[in-house]
Amino acid sequence: MGKLTDTEVRNAKAGRLQDGDGLMLMVKPSGSKFWVVRVMRDGKRRDIGLGSYPAVSLADARAKAQAIRTEVKAGTDVVAKRREERADRLAAADRTFEKVAKLLHGKLTFKTDKLKAAWLYRLETYAFPHFGTVPVAEVDGPHVLEALEPIWLAKPETARRVRQLVGAVLRFAHVQGWRGPIPVLADYTKDGLPKQASGPVHRPAVEYADAPATVAKLVAETRSMGRQALLFTILTAARSSETRLATWGEMDLERAIWTVPGSRMKMGREHVVPLPPQAVALLKARLAERAATKPEAPEAAEIVFASDRGGVPISDMTMLKAQKLAAPGTVTHGWRSTFRDWAGETTDHPADVCEAALAHLIGNAVTRSYQRGNLLEKRRALMADWADYVMPKAQEKAAPTEADGADVIALASRRKGAA
């Protein structure tokens, strides 16, 4: 048992009071008091602080001193251990949610630069302002609720994506050993936020009955890169990113096919698109326009619908502007819905063919294991019917031909083996 009493500690004056077994109370002239335990290791004396009084009581100080003496007896370098623990605490305080999120962002791979930018943008906009400076080890459900509440009903899809990204950052931190268990964020939002409207979010689209008039309006307008790209997207029922990033090497005008590599497809699989005559004419017109300034054949990697800024792809906004001028209140992606509604309600083309034209998976895994073809010829008939519906050849602005005095150059190289 030690020598000191609680009363002696409480009334101690400046100096040093011994409790025994190396435990001491140090009292400064100012009256502040703190505990120290003195131990010997490798013949060297070490004084180790245990905390200030009264935050650390006499009983607490004795318990801490005994624990340290036990560690020293077991061969532990207590001073080095404490130094490491202090460094870890400092590192943890500096390891904020924002820093860890950016570290994870740098390690991930994305299909496109747009997806890469969107990943970080959502966190920068909706998460970092609320808990970006909080150590990642301390981020919990209430932090996330505070960030999501303003957008949970106003921007439900964005809110769900932000929740997903926050969860990914916390899982990464957990795997790295930087935090403990991960809160189940879905439970927090389920119990702490209002219920969101159910059902899929439909993008505003042109009604299929209005599609021919909308396309006729596009065709009648002054020719621009945005309008050409939009028309090509409509004729092929493609996603806007697939059109914007399309290269001449993907186009085979002789066989009238466009082979989109899997790296640019949402499902990660190569997609072969049969080109209707109107789409082929549009591409030939693009070649003729290009030939006015670049007489040589395009390289395989050259962008088909390039902006005027050094051959880079046009932006999404360029196509969206053309779309909104032709059909206010709708979006480019909506043409895929327009195409699907038209095909399902006005034609006899099989549903599987319509879904394949949109590069959707058909059936379950068993069905797909037996159906290994790409339904190309059936899709060719479907796309020809669609093109004739939205852009009858009588309306079509024909591509320049040799008869019109324009030279249409051949492509430098074509994708081999696509079918």
Secondary structure, DSSP 4 states (H G I P E B T S, - for coil): --S--HHHHHT--SEEEEEETTEEEEE-TTS-EEEEEEEEETTEEEEEEEEEETTS-HHHHHHHHHHHHHHHHTT--HHHHHHHHHHHHHHHHH-BHHHHHHHHHHH---SSHHHHHHHHHHHHHHTHHHHTTSBGGG--HHHHHHHHTTTTTTSHHHHHHHHHHHHHHHHHHHHTTSSSPPP-HHHHHHHHSPPPPPSPPPPP---GGGHHHHHHHHHHSPP-HHHHHHHHHHHHT--HHHHHT-BGGGEETTTTEEEE-GGGSTTSS-EEEEPPHHHHHHHHHHHHHHHTT--SPPPTTSBSSB-TTTTPBPPHHHHHHHHHHHSTT--TTHHHHHHHHHHHHH----HHHHHHHTT---S-HHHHHH--S--HHHHHHHHHHHHHHHS-TTT--PPP-GGGT---PPPS---SS--
